[in-house]
């Protein structure tokens, strides 16, 4: 413990402060979505400018995550996390007082930087105080907040905008952050500092340019025309070149910014592949479900929100069960069951038609949530358990970066395929609703098959944690 916390404290308080920070960041990630029309009206801007409230947050978070492990090693996980939390409170305060749209975007970017520091460190701090055989249960609780908060964000944001104004969306974070910070100062673990390595400026520049350019470009892609824009193509090629060089440079350095050699640990590499597949399913569904329910089936936005919330609620509930099963029986069985639930329920959307009932859609969305709860957080925990303890922050950061970039790519591809495919069907004489339904069906089937293809990977995971520990011991310190 740090000098500020000389006496041992209950490990539950570590979980509480990490949960408060994670909840604030995750909730804020989506709570501002309903305020986009409000920003357009108040500041007299168009939808593209207003969307930077969301884009600025995501890009700044993605660009910050790669340096989290270095900062955690140099200054300590506790100090870095609390600095991120203080930065989040500062960004929220700035947003609550913002007089113009540029100030709002700046506040959101500061929040994104803070989130990029806090999210990878949150699991690392939990791992500091809980042994491996208890981490599944604890990360299951953490996963409940991660799964539920983004779905609850638009609801909370809509209520605050309706009864107050957009300033409240920033102000709501301040008391939560302050409470989490006060608890964190006294209870977060402060392990002995590691020997600081030389900062990898070359790797930092390459990964920052690569991830930043890619996320900015993906935010510019609106339909098929955006995909054929020469500037966008140049930016995508430049981003991929930077990331390719980053991988090459990092593998050749003894002290890289991000230690990509952890992919040599089988369970970690397998876990990242499965998390990416599930992320494609999650974010693809966020795009497809509103199109299905509102464009084709004629239901309102409220029913769409409730269907998405059904997934989040079941995912949150079953994350706890999945974590407990991970502790008791290892990752193989629970992750396999979760992926199977996700794959089958997602593919089932590919076989519904315009007569689909509301209860059936809710049932399928709930089943998707069960699959996510049983697989997403448990496989993440199993992967991080498999790598050396001092690389957990790096493993968490790499996991989050790949998940966010892949999700952005998935959203772009799903949107473009939907527009192109339904237009093609309409021009072939197919009715508008039928054309849209067919395009949606096809995408759901492809995503479901992608998740199904990861099932053999789940069967390669250790059957018990004993095997995971043996695998880690065999790989040494990576």
C-alpha positions as CSV (number, residue, x, y, z in Angstrom):
1,X,0.0,0.0,0.0
2,X,1.0,3.6,-0.4
3,X,2.1,5.9,2.4
4,X,-1.4,7.3,2.3
5,X,-2.8,3.9,3.1
6,X,-0.5,2.2,5.5
7,X,-3.1,-0.2,6.8
8,X,-4.6,-3.0,4.8
9,X,-8.1,-2.3,3.4
10,X,-10.8,-4.6,2.2
11,X,-10.2,-5.7,-1.4
12,X,-13.9,-4.8,-2.0
13,X,-13.0,-1.1,-1.8
14,X,-10.5,-1.6,-4.6
15,X,-13.3,-3.0,-6.7
16,X,-15.7,-0.2,-5.7
17,X,-13.4,2.6,-6.8
18,X,-12.5,0.8,-10.0
19,X,-16.2,0.2,-10.7
20,X,-17.1,3.8,-10.1
21,X,-14.4,5.0,-12.6
22,X,-15.3,2.4,-15.2
23,X,-19.0,3.1,-14.8
24,X,-18.5,6.8,-15.3
25,X,-16.5,6.4,-18.4
26,X,-18.7,3.7,-19.9
27,X,-21.9,5.5,-19.2
28,X,-20.5,8.8,-20.6
29,X,-19.5,6.9,-23.7
30,X,-23.1,6.8,-24.9
31,X,-25.0,9.3,-22.7
32,X,-24.3,12.2,-25.0
33,X,-25.8,10.5,-28.1
34,X,-29.3,11.8,-27.4
35,X,-28.0,15.3,-27.1
36,X,-26.7,15.5,-30.7
37,X,-29.9,17.3,-31.9
38,X,-29.6,19.7,-28.9
39,X,-26.1,20.6,-29.8
40,X,-27.1,21.3,-33.4
41,X,-29.9,23.6,-32.2
42,X,-28.0,25.4,-29.5
43,X,-24.8,26.1,-31.4
44,X,-26.3,26.2,-34.9
45,X,-24.1,23.4,-36.3
46,X,-24.7,20.5,-38.7
47,X,-24.8,16.8,-37.8
48,X,-21.2,16.2,-38.9
49,X,-19.8,18.9,-36.5
50,X,-22.1,17.7,-33.7
51,X,-21.0,14.1,-34.2
52,X,-17.5,15.0,-33.0
53,X,-18.8,14.9,-29.5
54,X,-18.7,11.1,-30.0
55,X,-15.8,10.9,-32.5
56,X,-13.5,13.1,-30.4
57,X,-14.0,10.9,-27.4
58,X,-13.4,7.6,-29.2
59,X,-10.3,8.8,-31.1
60,X,-8.6,10.4,-28.1
61,X,-9.2,7.2,-26.0
62,X,-7.8,5.0,-28.7
63,X,-4.7,7.1,-29.1
64,X,-4.0,7.2,-25.4
65,X,-4.3,3.5,-24.6
66,X,-0.9,2.5,-26.1
67,X,1.0,4.6,-23.5
68,X,-0.9,3.4,-20.5
69,X,1.4,0.5,-19.7
70,X,4.5,2.7,-19.9
71,X,3.0,5.3,-17.6
72,X,1.8,2.7,-15.2
73,X,5.3,1.2,-14.9
74,X,7.0,4.6,-14.6
75,X,4.6,6.3,-12.2
76,X,2.7,3.3,-10.8
77,X,-0.7,2.0,-11.7
78,X,-2.3,3.8,-8.7
79,X,-1.0,7.2,-9.6
80,X,-1.7,6.8,-13.3
81,X,-5.2,5.7,-12.7
82,X,-6.0,8.5,-10.2
83,X,-4.4,11.0,-12.6
84,X,-6.8,9.6,-15.3
85,X,-9.7,9.9,-12.9
86,X,-8.7,13.5,-12.0
87,X,-8.5,14.3,-15.7
88,X,-11.9,12.8,-16.3
89,X,-13.4,15.0,-13.6
90,X,-11.6,18.0,-15.1
91,X,-12.9,17.3,-18.6
92,X,-16.4,16.8,-17.1
93,X,-16.1,20.2,-15.3
94,X,-15.0,21.9,-18.5
95,X,-17.9,20.4,-20.4
96,X,-20.4,21.5,-17.8
97,X,-19.2,25.1,-18.1
98,X,-18.5,25.0,-21.9
99,X,-19.7,28.2,-23.7
100,X,-19.3,26.9,-27.2
101,X,-19.1,23.7,-29.3
102,X,-15.2,23.7,-29.6
103,X,-15.1,23.8,-25.8
104,X,-17.5,20.8,-25.7
105,X,-15.4,18.8,-28.1
106,X,-12.2,19.7,-26.2
107,X,-13.9,18.5,-23.0
108,X,-14.9,15.3,-24.6
109,X,-11.4,14.7,-25.9
110,X,-10.0,15.2,-22.4
111,X,-12.5,12.7,-21.2
112,X,-11.4,10.3,-23.9
113,X,-7.7,10.7,-22.8
114,X,-8.8,10.0,-19.3
115,X,-10.7,6.9,-20.3
116,X,-7.8,5.6,-22.3
117,X,-5.7,5.7,-19.1
118,X,-8.4,4.3,-16.8
119,X,-10.0,1.4,-18.7
120,X,-6.8,-0.7,-19.2
121,X,-5.6,0.0,-15.7
122,X,-9.0,-0.9,-14.1
123,X,-8.5,-4.7,-14.7
124,X,-4.8,-4.5,-13.8
125,X,-5.6,-2.9,-10.4
126,X,-8.2,-5.6,-9.8
127,X,-5.6,-8.3,-10.7
128,X,-3.2,-6.8,-8.2
129,X,-5.4,-7.7,-5.2
130,X,-7.3,-10.8,-6.3
131,X,-5.7,-14.2,-7.0
132,X,-6.3,-16.0,-10.3
133,X,-8.8,-18.4,-8.8
134,X,-11.1,-15.5,-7.8
135,X,-10.7,-13.1,-10.7
136,X,-13.5,-14.6,-12.8
137,X,-16.1,-13.8,-10.1
138,X,-14.7,-10.2,-9.6
139,X,-14.3,-9.4,-13.3
140,X,-17.8,-10.7,-13.8
141,X,-19.0,-7.9,-11.5
142,X,-16.8,-5.5,-13.4
143,X,-18.3,-6.8,-16.6
144,X,-21.8,-6.1,-15.4
145,X,-21.0,-2.4,-15.3
146,X,-19.1,-2.5,-18.6
147,X,-22.1,-4.3,-20.3
148,X,-24.9,-2.4,-18.8
149,X,-23.6,1.2,-18.6
150,X,-23.4,1.8,-22.4
151,X,-26.9,0.6,-22.9
152,X,-28.2,2.7,-20.0
153,X,-26.3,5.7,-21.3
154,X,-28.8,6.9,-23.9
155,X,-31.7,6.5,-21.5
156,X,-29.9,8.5,-18.8
157,X,-28.8,11.0,-21.3
158,X,-32.3,11.4,-22.7
159,X,-33.8,12.0,-19.3
160,X,-31.2,14.6,-18.3
161,X,-31.6,16.5,-21.6
162,X,-35.4,16.4,-21.2
163,X,-35.6,17.6,-17.6
164,X,-32.4,19.7,-17.4
165,X,-30.1,20.5,-20.3
166,X,-27.0,19.1,-22.0
167,X,-24.7,20.6,-19.3
168,X,-26.1,18.0,-16.9
169,X,-24.5,15.2,-19.0
170,X,-21.1,16.4,-18.0
171,X,-22.0,17.5,-14.4
172,X,-23.3,14.0,-13.5
173,X,-19.8,12.6,-13.7
174,X,-18.2,14.9,-11.2
175,X,-19.7,13.5,-7.9
176,X,-19.1,9.9,-9.1
177,X,-15.5,10.7,-10.0
178,X,-14.8,12.5,-6.7
179,X,-16.1,9.6,-4.6
180,X,-14.1,7.1,-6.6
181,X,-11.0,9.3,-6.3
182,X,-11.3,9.7,-2.5
183,X,-11.7,6.0,-2.0
184,X,-8.9,5.3,-4.5
185,X,-6.4,7.5,-2.7
186,X,-6.7,5.4,0.4
187,X,-7.3,1.9,-0.9
188,X,-5.8,1.3,-4.3
189,X,-2.7,-0.9,-4.2
190,X,0.6,0.7,-4.9
191,X,3.1,-2.1,-5.7
192,X,6.8,-1.4,-5.9
193,X,7.8,0.6,-9.0
194,X,9.4,-1.3,-11.8
195,X,12.6,-0.2,-13.3
196,X,11.5,2.5,-15.8
197,X,12.3,1.6,-19.4
198,X,13.3,4.1,-22.0
199,X,10.3,5.6,-23.7
200,X,9.7,4.1,-27.1
201,X,9.1,7.3,-29.1
202,X,9.3,5.5,-32.5
203,X,6.6,3.0,-31.5
204,X,4.6,5.8,-29.9
205,X,4.6,7.9,-33.0
206,X,3.7,5.0,-35.3
207,X,0.9,3.6,-33.2
208,X,-0.6,7.0,-32.5
209,X,-0.5,8.1,-36.1
210,X,-1.8,4.7,-37.2
211,X,-4.7,4.3,-34.8
212,X,-5.6,8.0,-34.9
213,X,-5.6,8.3,-38.7
214,X,-7.6,5.1,-39.0
215,X,-10.3,6.1,-36.5
216,X,-10.5,9.6,-38.0
217,X,-10.9,8.2,-41.5
218,X,-13.5,5.6,-40.5
219,X,-15.5,8.5,-39.0
220,X,-15.4,10.1,-42.4
221,X,-16.8,7.1,-44.3
222,X,-20.4,7.7,-45.0
223,X,-21.7,5.3,-47.5
224,X,-20.1,4.0,-50.7
225,X,-19.0,7.4,-51.9
226,X,-16.9,7.8,-48.8
227,X,-15.2,4.5,-49.4
228,X,-14.2,5.6,-52.9
229,X,-13.0,9.1,-51.9
230,X,-9.3,9.2,-52.9
231,X,-8.4,11.2,-49.7
232,X,-10.0,8.5,-47.5
233,X,-8.1,5.8,-49.4
234,X,-4.8,7.5,-49.0
235,X,-5.5,8.0,-45.3
236,X,-6.4,4.3,-44.8
237,X,-3.3,3.1,-46.6
238,X,-1.1,5.5,-44.5
239,X,-2.7,4.3,-41.3
240,X,-2.2,0.6,-42.2
241,X,1.4,1.4,-43.2
242,X,2.0,3.0,-39.9
243,X,0.5,0.1,-38.0
244,X,2.5,-2.5,-40.1
245,X,5.7,-0.6,-39.3
246,X,4.7,-0.4,-35.7
247,X,4.4,-4.2,-35.4
248,X,7.8,-4.6,-37.1
249,X,9.5,-2.1,-34.9
250,X,8.0,-3.4,-31.7
251,X,9.0,-7.0,-32.3
252,X,12.6,-5.8,-32.8
253,X,12.9,-3.8,-29.5
254,X,13.9,-5.3,-26.2
255,X,11.6,-2.8,-24.3
256,X,8.7,-2.0,-26.7
257,X,5.9,0.4,-26.0
258,X,3.5,-2.6,-26.4
259,X,4.9,-6.0,-26.0
260,X,3.4,-7.8,-28.9
261,X,5.2,-11.0,-28.0
262,X,2.5,-11.8,-25.5
263,X,0.6,-13.1,-28.5
264,X,3.0,-16.1,-28.3
265,X,1.0,-17.1,-25.2
266,X,-1.7,-19.3,-26.8
267,X,-4.5,-18.5,-24.4
268,X,-4.0,-14.7,-24.8
269,X,-3.9,-14.8,-28.6
270,X,-7.0,-17.0,-28.7
271,X,-8.8,-14.8,-26.3
272,X,-8.2,-11.6,-28.4
273,X,-9.5,-13.4,-31.5
274,X,-12.7,-14.3,-29.8
275,X,-13.1,-10.9,-28.2
276,X,-12.8,-9.3,-31.7
277,X,-15.4,-11.6,-33.2
278,X,-17.8,-10.8,-30.3
279,X,-17.1,-7.1,-30.7
280,X,-18.0,-7.3,-34.4
281,X,-21.3,-9.0,-33.3
282,X,-22.0,-6.4,-30.7
283,X,-21.4,-3.3,-32.7
284,X,-22.8,-4.7,-35.9
285,X,-26.0,-5.4,-34.1
286,X,-26.1,-1.8,-32.8
287,X,-26.2,-0.7,-36.4
288,X,-28.5,-3.4,-37.7
289,X,-31.2,-3.6,-35.1
290,X,-32.5,0.0,-35.5
291,X,-32.6,-0.5,-39.3
292,X,-34.5,-3.8,-38.8
293,X,-37.0,-2.6,-36.2
294,X,-37.6,1.0,-37.5
295,X,-37.0,0.8,-41.3
296,X,-38.5,-2.6,-42.0
297,X,-40.8,-3.6,-39.1
298,X,-42.1,-0.2,-38.3
299,X,-41.5,-0.1,-34.6
300,X,-40.5,3.1,-32.8
301,X,-37.1,4.1,-31.3
302,X,-38.4,3.2,-27.8
303,X,-38.9,-0.4,-28.8
304,X,-35.5,-0.5,-30.4
305,X,-33.9,0.9,-27.3
306,X,-35.6,-1.7,-25.1
307,X,-34.5,-4.5,-27.4
308,X,-30.9,-3.4,-27.1
309,X,-31.3,-3.0,-23.4
310,X,-32.5,-6.6,-23.2
311,X,-29.1,-7.7,-24.6
312,X,-27.2,-5.5,-22.2
313,X,-29.3,-6.6,-19.2
314,X,-28.8,-10.3,-19.9
315,X,-25.1,-9.8,-20.7
316,X,-24.7,-8.0,-17.4
317,X,-26.5,-10.7,-15.4
318,X,-24.7,-13.6,-17.0
319,X,-21.2,-11.9,-16.8
320,X,-21.3,-12.7,-13.1
321,X,-22.3,-16.3,-13.7
322,X,-19.7,-16.6,-16.5
323,X,-17.0,-15.3,-14.1
324,X,-18.0,-17.8,-11.4
325,X,-17.9,-20.7,-13.9
326,X,-14.5,-19.5,-15.1
327,X,-13.1,-19.7,-11.5
328,X,-14.7,-23.1,-10.8
329,X,-14.2,-24.9,-14.1
330,X,-11.9,-23.0,-16.3
331,X,-12.5,-21.1,-19.5
332,X,-13.1,-23.8,-22.1
333,X,-16.7,-24.8,-21.2
334,X,-18.2,-21.5,-20.3
335,X,-16.7,-19.6,-23.3
336,X,-17.7,-22.3,-25.7
337,X,-21.3,-22.2,-24.4
338,X,-21.3,-18.4,-24.7
339,X,-20.0,-18.3,-28.3
340,X,-22.6,-20.9,-29.3
341,X,-25.4,-18.8,-27.8
342,X,-24.1,-15.7,-29.6
343,X,-23.6,-17.4,-32.9
344,X,-27.0,-19.2,-33.1
345,X,-29.0,-16.2,-31.9
346,X,-27.3,-13.9,-34.3
347,X,-27.7,-16.2,-37.3
348,X,-31.4,-16.6,-36.3
349,X,-31.9,-12.9,-37.2
350,X,-30.9,-13.9,-40.7
351,X,-34.1,-16.0,-41.1
352,X,-36.7,-13.7,-39.8
353,X,-39.0,-11.7,-42.2
354,X,-41.3,-8.7,-42.1
355,X,-43.8,-10.7,-40.0
356,X,-41.4,-11.2,-37.1
357,X,-43.1,-10.6,-33.8
358,X,-41.7,-8.2,-31.1
359,X,-41.4,-11.0,-28.5
360,X,-39.3,-13.1,-30.9
361,X,-36.9,-10.2,-31.5
362,X,-36.6,-9.6,-27.7
363,X,-36.0,-13.3,-27.1
364,X,-33.2,-13.4,-29.7
365,X,-31.6,-10.2,-28.3
366,X,-31.8,-11.7,-24.8
367,X,-30.1,-14.9,-26.0
368,X,-27.4,-12.7,-27.6
369,X,-26.9,-11.1,-24.2
370,X,-26.6,-14.5,-22.5
371,X,-23.9,-15.5,-25.0
372,X,-22.0,-12.2,-24.4
373,X,-22.2,-12.6,-20.7
374,X,-20.9,-16.2,-20.7
375,X,-18.0,-15.5,-23.1
376,X,-16.9,-11.9,-23.5
377,X,-15.6,-11.0,-20.0
378,X,-14.6,-14.6,-19.1
379,X,-12.4,-15.1,-22.2
380,X,-10.8,-11.7,-21.6
381,X,-10.0,-12.6,-18.0
382,X,-8.7,-16.0,-19.1
383,X,-6.4,-14.4,-21.6
384,X,-5.0,-11.9,-19.1
385,X,-4.6,-14.7,-16.5
386,X,-2.4,-16.5,-19.0
387,X,0.3,-13.8,-19.4
388,X,2.8,-12.7,-16.8
389,X,1.5,-10.3,-14.1
390,X,3.7,-7.4,-15.1
391,X,2.2,-7.5,-18.6
392,X,-1.4,-7.4,-17.7
393,X,-1.8,-3.6,-18.3
394,X,-0.2,-4.1,-21.7
395,X,-2.4,-7.0,-22.5
396,X,-5.5,-5.1,-21.5
397,X,-4.5,-2.1,-23.6
398,X,-3.8,-4.2,-26.7
399,X,-7.1,-6.0,-26.2
400,X,-9.0,-2.7,-26.0
401,X,-7.3,-1.1,-28.9
402,X,-7.9,-4.0,-31.2
403,X,-11.5,-4.2,-30.0
404,X,-12.2,-0.6,-30.7
405,X,-10.6,-0.4,-34.1
406,X,-12.3,-3.6,-35.2
407,X,-15.6,-2.4,-34.0
408,X,-15.2,0.9,-36.0
409,X,-14.3,-1.1,-39.1
410,X,-17.3,-3.4,-38.5
411,X,-19.7,-0.5,-38.2
412,X,-18.4,1.0,-41.4
413,X,-18.6,-2.2,-43.4
414,X,-22.0,-3.1,-42.1
415,X,-23.4,0.3,-43.0
416,X,-21.9,0.3,-46.5
417,X,-23.0,-3.2,-47.3
418,X,-26.5,-2.4,-46.2
419,X,-26.7,0.6,-48.5
420,X,-25.1,-1.0,-51.5
421,X,-27.0,-4.3,-51.2
422,X,-30.5,-2.9,-50.7
423,X,-30.0,-0.4,-53.6
424,X,-28.9,-3.3,-55.8
425,X,-32.0,-5.3,-54.9
426,X,-34.3,-2.3,-55.4
427,X,-32.9,-1.7,-58.8
428,X,-33.6,-5.3,-59.6
429,X,-37.3,-4.8,-58.9
430,X,-37.4,-6.0,-55.3
431,X,-39.8,-4.2,-53.0
432,X,-38.2,-1.6,-50.7
433,X,-39.0,-3.4,-47.4
434,X,-38.0,-6.8,-48.8
435,X,-34.7,-5.4,-50.2
436,X,-33.8,-3.9,-46.8
437,X,-34.8,-7.1,-45.0
438,X,-32.7,-9.2,-47.3
439,X,-29.6,-7.1,-46.8
440,X,-30.1,-7.2,-43.0
441,X,-30.6,-10.9,-43.0
442,X,-27.4,-11.5,-45.0
443,X,-25.3,-9.4,-42.7
444,X,-26.6,-11.2,-39.6
445,X,-25.9,-14.6,-41.1
446,X,-22.3,-13.5,-41.9
447,X,-21.7,-12.2,-38.4
448,X,-23.2,-15.3,-36.9
449,X,-20.9,-17.5,-39.0
450,X,-17.9,-15.4,-38.0
451,X,-18.7,-16.0,-34.3
452,X,-19.3,-19.7,-35.0
453,X,-15.9,-20.0,-36.6
454,X,-14.3,-19.1,-33.3
455,X,-15.8,-22.1,-31.5
456,X,-12.8,-24.3,-32.4
457,X,-10.6,-21.6,-30.8
458,X,-12.6,-21.8,-27.6
459,X,-12.0,-25.6,-27.5
460,X,-8.3,-24.9,-27.5
461,X,-8.5,-22.9,-24.3
462,X,-7.3,-24.6,-21.1
463,X,-10.0,-26.8,-19.5
464,X,-8.9,-25.6,-16.0
465,X,-6.9,-22.7,-14.5
466,X,-4.3,-25.3,-13.5
467,X,-3.4,-25.8,-17.2
468,X,-3.3,-22.0,-17.7
469,X,-0.8,-21.6,-14.9
470,X,1.3,-24.5,-16.4
471,X,1.2,-22.8,-19.8
472,X,2.3,-19.5,-18.4
473,X,5.2,-21.1,-16.5
474,X,6.3,-22.8,-19.7
475,X,6.5,-19.5,-21.6
476,X,8.5,-17.7,-18.9
477,X,8.4,-13.9,-18.8
478,X,7.7,-13.3,-22.5
